[in-house]
Amino acid sequence: MPETKKVKDLMVPVSSSSSSEYPVVYNTDTLRDAIKVLKDYSGESKKHRSIIVLKREGNEERLAGILTVRDILNAIKVKTLNNNDTAENFPVSWGNFYRKSSLGYSVNTKVADAIRPLVTEFVHSEQNLSDAIRIMMTKKINILPVLEGGKPIGIIRAIDILYYIEECL
């Protein structure tokens, strides 16, 4: 009988240290910081489209939410619209999006103002991989935080599960 895979077998570890394999920012960081972190984590083998967002509570770090590339672009769009006298022209031309003054203002937005709400779905490292798949399918999500003691220790991604399935064929 084949062994049962656990979430920990496929999860990408996360931490606030620079050795983390998955990008992490804090809710007090700016979108500029988040963009830099995503860029720094982009490489041949790493193509992350989201970032784990942590918040500090005393000496503890807790999961605040997840920030995706789309969340960043939406926040920049909203801030650019709010900062622009001719907001009604924005949908017609993305030209305003690229103006340095508007863009500079927009990327100084705090990550806390752009993240998806605190994630209510998560798994533990010792859970079976099938549990993660079931949650992803029923909730229509592609990434799940892996928590231990309320702290994020990893992320499980649908793409990694797909790669595992391919290995099994």
Summary of the structure (lengths in Angstrom):
residues: 169
radius of gyration: 18.0
end to end distance: 15.8
largest distance: 66.0
contacts: 477
relative contact order: 0.21
helix: 41%
strand: 24%
